[in-house]
Amino acid sequence: MAKQIKADNFGGSLLISKGIIIGKRQSDFYFKLKIAKYSPFIFQQRYESNHFSWNNENEFFNIDEQEVRAGLSVPSIRLKGEFATKFVTNYIYCDANAHFQQIGDTVLNLTSIRLHKDFKLGRFFIKNKIVYQLPPNMGEDIISTPEWSFYNTTYFDLNHFLDKISVEAQVGFDITYCSKFKALGYNPVVGQFHQSNSEVYAGEYPIVNAFINMRIKTVLLFFKYENLVNMFRKDKYYFILDKYAMNIAAFRF
């Protein structure tokens, strides 16, 4: 068992890890506890420009965070799972008008479960991650997150066929998908993402990219065709942010 404790004037963290045997498989278990207290960022407290200004120095309180993480990994079968929950007191968010607000009467709770599972079939590699997040205990006008998220990367390793010419290469694709959630807005004047009062929702759209990675001695080459699904949709625009559509299918290198 290994323990590591770090602390300062504003909080501390604790890490406990231990190797265990499940069946006949070596596994690793860990537990993390983090307690922190910090003041709002300077940008959240005060800002002055031609179009926006605010002064929250005497209005905002320090933020308190308590976070617990527990996970288990089984390297022999490429499996890892994690449970995490966080409590935030005096949570600060950016409202639909791109102004910062603080919630002092309710403690924000964010809880998630993550599962990583990788497969290796010959020279095919498949990496998967699934995330389930409990709906936050605050409304969409304060925080908006997808309930389900899925990430996949699948590629074929060509190194065996190119070894004689000192070239490394992988060809494959990646997929990102999440459930429906209210899209954020973006204000370029202050460079800040914020909550939106529109009815635009993101999610329920698979983002698929095909790629080729190559390494020739010290030269790295990367080719990608982004957003393949866009080529087969009648509606060519998918909004990842309020008023900001995702790039259409395009080749990049």
C-alpha positions as CSV (number, residue, x, y, z in Angstrom):
1,M,0.0,0.0,0.0
2,A,1.2,3.5,-0.8
3,K,0.0,6.7,0.7
4,Q,0.8,10.2,-0.4
5,I,-0.5,13.3,1.4
6,K,-0.1,16.8,0.1
7,A,-1.3,19.9,1.9
8,D,-1.1,23.7,1.9
9,N,-3.0,26.6,3.4
10,F,-5.9,26.1,1.1
11,G,-6.5,22.4,1.2
12,G,-4.8,19.0,0.6
13,S,-5.1,15.7,-1.1
14,L,-4.8,12.0,-0.2
15,L,-3.9,9.1,-2.5
16,I,-4.1,5.5,-1.4
17,S,-3.2,2.7,-3.9
18,K,-2.9,-1.1,-3.5
19,G,-2.3,-4.0,-5.8
20,I,-4.9,-6.8,-5.3
21,I,-5.7,-10.2,-6.9
22,I,-9.1,-10.7,-8.5
23,G,-9.4,-14.3,-9.5
24,K,-5.9,-14.9,-10.9
25,R,-5.4,-11.4,-12.3
26,Q,-3.2,-8.7,-10.8
27,S,-5.2,-5.5,-10.3
28,D,-4.6,-2.1,-9.0
29,F,-7.0,-0.2,-6.8
30,Y,-6.7,3.5,-5.9
31,F,-8.6,6.0,-3.8
32,K,-8.2,9.8,-4.0
33,L,-9.5,12.5,-1.8
34,K,-9.1,16.1,-2.5
35,I,-10.1,19.1,-0.4
36,A,-9.5,22.6,-1.7
37,K,-10.5,26.2,-1.0
38,Y,-9.5,29.0,-3.3
39,S,-10.5,32.5,-4.3
40,P,-12.2,33.2,-7.6
41,F,-10.0,33.9,-10.6
42,I,-9.0,37.5,-11.1
43,F,-10.9,37.5,-14.4
44,Q,-14.1,36.4,-12.6
45,Q,-13.6,39.2,-10.0
46,R,-12.9,42.2,-12.1
47,Y,-12.9,43.1,-15.8
48,E,-13.0,46.4,-17.8
49,S,-13.3,46.9,-21.5
50,N,-15.3,49.0,-24.0
51,H,-18.2,46.6,-24.1
52,F,-18.1,44.6,-20.8
53,S,-17.2,45.5,-17.2
54,W,-17.8,43.9,-13.8
55,N,-16.5,44.2,-10.3
56,N,-17.2,41.2,-8.0
57,E,-14.3,41.6,-5.6
58,N,-16.5,42.4,-2.7
59,E,-19.4,40.1,-3.7
60,F,-17.9,36.7,-4.4
61,F,-16.9,34.3,-1.7
62,N,-14.1,31.7,-1.8
63,I,-15.0,28.4,-3.5
64,D,-14.9,25.1,-1.5
65,E,-14.4,21.8,-3.3
66,Q,-14.4,18.2,-2.0
67,E,-13.7,15.5,-4.5
68,V,-13.6,11.7,-4.1
69,R,-12.3,9.3,-6.8
70,A,-12.0,5.5,-6.6
71,G,-10.8,3.3,-9.4
72,L,-9.8,-0.2,-10.4
73,S,-7.6,-1.3,-13.3
74,V,-6.9,-4.8,-14.6
75,P,-3.9,-4.4,-17.0
76,S,-4.0,-8.0,-18.2
77,I,-7.4,-7.5,-19.8
78,R,-7.0,-3.8,-20.5
79,L,-9.8,-2.7,-18.3
80,K,-10.2,0.3,-16.1
81,G,-13.1,1.7,-14.2
82,E,-13.5,4.9,-12.0
83,F,-16.2,6.5,-9.8
84,A,-15.9,10.2,-9.1
85,T,-18.0,12.6,-7.2
86,K,-17.4,16.3,-6.5
87,F,-19.1,18.9,-4.3
88,V,-18.6,22.6,-5.0
89,T,-19.8,25.3,-2.6
90,N,-20.1,28.9,-3.9
91,Y,-19.9,27.6,-7.5
92,I,-19.3,30.4,-10.1
93,Y,-20.7,30.2,-13.7
94,C,-21.0,32.5,-16.7
95,D,-24.6,33.4,-17.5
96,A,-26.3,33.9,-20.8
97,N,-25.1,37.6,-20.8
98,A,-21.5,36.5,-20.4
99,H,-21.4,37.8,-16.8
100,F,-20.2,35.8,-13.8
101,Q,-22.7,34.7,-11.1
102,Q,-22.1,32.8,-7.9
103,I,-24.5,30.3,-6.4
104,G,-24.2,30.4,-2.6
105,D,-27.4,28.7,-1.4
106,T,-26.9,25.3,-3.1
107,V,-24.0,22.9,-3.2
108,L,-23.2,21.7,-6.7
109,N,-22.8,17.9,-7.1
110,L,-21.1,16.3,-10.1
111,T,-21.0,12.5,-10.1
112,S,-19.7,10.3,-12.9
113,I,-18.7,6.7,-13.7
114,R,-16.0,6.0,-16.3
115,L,-15.1,2.7,-18.0
116,H,-12.1,2.2,-20.3
117,K,-11.8,-1.1,-22.2
118,D,-9.2,-1.8,-24.9
119,F,-8.9,-4.7,-27.4
120,K,-6.1,-6.0,-29.4
121,L,-6.9,-8.3,-32.3
122,G,-3.6,-9.1,-34.1
123,R,-2.5,-5.7,-35.4
124,F,-5.9,-4.1,-34.8
125,F,-6.2,-1.9,-31.7
126,I,-9.6,-0.8,-30.4
127,K,-9.7,1.7,-27.5
128,N,-13.0,2.6,-25.9
129,K,-14.2,4.9,-23.1
130,I,-17.7,5.3,-21.8
131,V,-18.7,8.0,-19.4
132,Y,-22.0,8.2,-17.5
133,Q,-22.7,11.4,-15.6
134,L,-25.6,11.9,-13.3
135,P,-27.6,15.0,-14.2
136,P,-26.3,17.9,-12.0
137,N,-28.5,19.1,-9.2
138,M,-28.8,22.6,-10.9
139,G,-30.7,23.7,-13.9
140,E,-29.5,24.0,-17.5
141,D,-29.2,27.7,-17.1
142,I,-26.4,27.2,-14.6
143,I,-24.6,24.0,-15.9
144,S,-25.3,21.7,-18.8
145,T,-23.6,18.4,-19.4
146,P,-24.4,15.2,-21.4
147,E,-25.6,12.2,-19.5
148,W,-23.8,9.7,-21.7
149,S,-20.5,10.1,-23.7
150,F,-18.7,7.5,-25.8
151,Y,-15.2,7.7,-27.3
152,N,-13.6,5.1,-29.6
153,T,-10.3,4.9,-31.5
154,T,-9.7,2.0,-33.9
155,Y,-6.6,1.7,-35.9
156,F,-4.4,-0.9,-37.8
157,D,-0.7,-0.9,-37.0
158,L,1.4,-1.0,-40.3
159,N,4.8,-1.1,-38.6
160,H,5.3,-4.8,-39.4
161,F,5.0,-4.2,-43.1
162,L,7.1,-1.0,-43.1
163,D,9.8,-2.0,-40.7
164,K,12.4,-2.7,-43.4
165,I,12.2,0.9,-44.7
166,S,12.2,2.5,-41.2
167,V,8.7,3.8,-41.4
168,E,6.0,3.7,-38.7
169,A,2.4,4.1,-39.6
170,Q,-1.2,3.6,-38.3
171,V,-4.4,3.9,-40.2
172,G,-7.8,4.1,-38.5
173,F,-10.7,6.2,-37.3
174,D,-12.1,7.8,-34.1
175,I,-15.7,8.3,-33.0
176,T,-17.1,10.7,-30.4
177,Y,-20.7,10.6,-29.4
178,C,-22.7,12.0,-26.5
179,S,-26.3,12.3,-25.5
180,K,-28.3,15.5,-26.0
181,F,-27.5,18.5,-23.8
182,K,-28.0,22.2,-24.0
183,A,-25.3,23.9,-26.0
184,L,-23.1,26.6,-24.5
185,G,-22.6,30.0,-26.0
186,Y,-19.4,31.8,-26.8
187,N,-18.6,35.5,-26.4
188,P,-15.5,36.4,-28.5
189,V,-15.3,39.9,-26.9
190,V,-14.3,38.4,-23.5
191,G,-13.1,35.0,-24.9
192,Q,-15.5,33.1,-22.6
193,F,-17.9,30.2,-23.0
194,H,-21.2,30.8,-21.2
195,Q,-24.6,29.4,-20.6
196,S,-27.2,30.1,-23.3
197,N,-30.9,31.1,-23.2
198,S,-31.5,29.7,-26.7
199,E,-33.1,26.3,-27.6
200,V,-30.0,25.0,-29.3
201,Y,-29.0,21.5,-28.1
202,A,-25.8,19.6,-28.9
203,G,-25.2,15.9,-28.9
204,E,-26.9,12.9,-30.5
205,Y,-24.5,13.3,-33.4
206,P,-21.6,10.9,-34.1
207,I,-18.4,12.8,-34.9
208,V,-16.2,10.4,-37.1
209,N,-12.7,11.2,-38.3
210,A,-10.5,8.9,-40.4
211,F,-6.7,9.3,-40.0
212,I,-3.3,8.1,-41.1
213,N,-0.3,8.7,-38.8
214,M,3.2,8.3,-40.2
215,R,6.7,8.6,-38.8
216,I,9.7,8.6,-41.2
217,K,12.8,8.7,-39.1
218,T,12.4,12.2,-37.4
219,V,9.5,13.4,-39.6
220,L,6.0,13.1,-38.3
221,L,3.1,13.2,-40.8
222,F,-0.6,13.3,-39.9
223,F,-3.5,13.2,-42.3
224,K,-7.1,13.4,-41.2
225,Y,-10.5,13.5,-42.9
226,E,-12.8,15.1,-40.4
227,N,-16.6,14.8,-39.8
228,L,-17.3,12.0,-42.2
229,V,-20.9,11.8,-41.2
230,N,-21.5,15.2,-42.6
231,M,-21.2,13.9,-46.1
232,F,-24.4,11.8,-45.6
233,R,-26.6,14.3,-43.8
234,K,-29.3,16.4,-45.5
235,D,-28.8,19.0,-42.9
236,K,-25.1,19.9,-43.3
237,Y,-24.8,21.9,-40.1
238,Y,-24.4,20.5,-36.6
239,F,-24.1,23.1,-33.9
240,I,-21.6,22.3,-31.1
241,L,-22.2,25.8,-29.7
242,D,-25.1,28.2,-29.9
243,K,-24.6,30.1,-33.2
244,Y,-21.4,28.1,-34.0
245,A,-21.7,25.2,-36.4
246,M,-19.1,22.4,-36.6
247,N,-16.9,22.4,-39.6
248,I,-18.2,20.4,-42.5
249,A,-16.4,17.3,-43.8
250,A,-12.9,18.3,-44.8
251,F,-9.4,16.9,-45.3
252,R,-6.6,18.2,-43.1
253,F,-2.9,17.5,-42.8
